[in-house]
């Protein structure tokens, strides 16, 4: 038995059969004497654990008044604000299923999530109200739209109240101001739920097609918070956490919600999109001890004009540890960060399906360039195409097991069978493990790749580029830039002549239709694309050209 299997066998989870994880987090804080301690820092104010507990019960009361039944889905499209915790924990406390999604998506994406989840309640910020109203005629399950007005705009502005127009009030589904509902709400008792009962879904990024709803159970948060937060990281009540990754992602959910609440620490919430300046400001203002981001964000912070001045001014002096996940952290970037700040940065790998990090470096055990070793409570294997363990240093497919794994994907039977092999989850990542048990990332098992911690679908980017009249054929592959970070390169067969003007036009065209991380870093013109006898593009030959 290998060392990770030993630790997996030794871990004994202690969650009870009857478990409502929202109650465990909120009441557990009170039982530990943390009621008056700060749970959240938001816009210069503090929210105590007692206030989180009160708001959770009251929002469960709101859902009860709205006649939301057990296990019905409550979709939450909110930025990182106290309202997110109120909604997420309140839905689970009530016995319904919380479904958080990104509130900053292109507007045409929301119909899929509302239809697929069959949500009966949509909890949204003001800027999404009209979109959901317009979609509601095609969403027979949706009964209520609840609006939290802080912040009022995607950039953090004040709500102008336009959504409260007479033609929307009284519409079907019914439209509610969350503040009005909460003002008169009576706290509801927690629902009696089983540890193996669905508590929340997390949607995958849709890297291989439409996003998939990973169904998580009440005990999954218990396991993830206990194994990562407490036993691996030693988190405690004096720790202050800040995550550049948002609450509606699995990584951010653990960083800012269940790990801090489990350990009695506090989380700093920043509702705006993360930037080097607003993260630095938040670190300094709140004396953050634990900071979380993806590798490209650490690189952006070091490239920022104010980084050297921030170091000189001691703005990062409170930091005890930094964590990186979402994509592999290049060893040079890890070394540069630690040399500049004096703070260790721990690379790890997690997934939506496993809820949080399951292989990681530790504060006293850092191997730059590697993902570390499996943490307590998890086991990992590197296998060949037949599912047999490979020898050390041989690249194979990474399989992981742990008790925080989802039970499957909603309405995606075939995808579930492919991802879950008994107790093992097939990550889709290529890895090698060395003789000391450290895991080293080797790439994706397919053609997908990550930029800024988010999956890039080559076909999606190619479809946009093919819309341009100057493109005959195109293939997008992964590469690394001169900083060692992942980026995309588009190999283009032009209709006419290739020149810098066309390359600039294609980049501009892509930027007008795609999120910034999807836009290729480089456009390379070629006479033809390498193909198999059946006409399939041989992407590995293009990738080889970039090495």
ABEGO torsion letter per residue (X at the ends): XBAAAAAAAABBBABBABBBAAAAAAAAAAAAGAAABBABBBGGBBBBAAAAAAAAAAAAAAAAAAGBBBGBBBBBBBBBBAAAAAAAAAAAAAGBBBBBBBAABBAAAAAAAAAAAGBABBBBBAAAAAAAAAAAAABAABABBBBBAOBABAAGBBBAGAAABAAABGBOBBBBBAAAAAAABBBBBBBBBBAABBABBBBBAGAAEBBBBBBBBAAAAAAAAAAAAAAAAGBBAABBBBBABBAABAAAAAAABAAAAAAGBBBBBBABBBBAAAAAAAAAAAGBABBBBBAAAAAAAAABAAAAAAAAAGAAAABABBBBBGBBBBAAAAAAAAAAAGBBBBBBBBBAAAGBBABBBBAABBBBGBAEBBBBGBBBBBBBAAGBBBBBGBBBBBBBBBAABBAEBBGBAAAAAAABBEABBBAGBBBBBBAAGBBBBAEBABABBBBGGBBBBAAAAAAAAAABAABABBBBBBBBBAAGBBBBBBBBBBABBBBAAAAAAAAAAAAAABBAAABBABBBBBABBBBBAAGBBBAAAAAAAAX
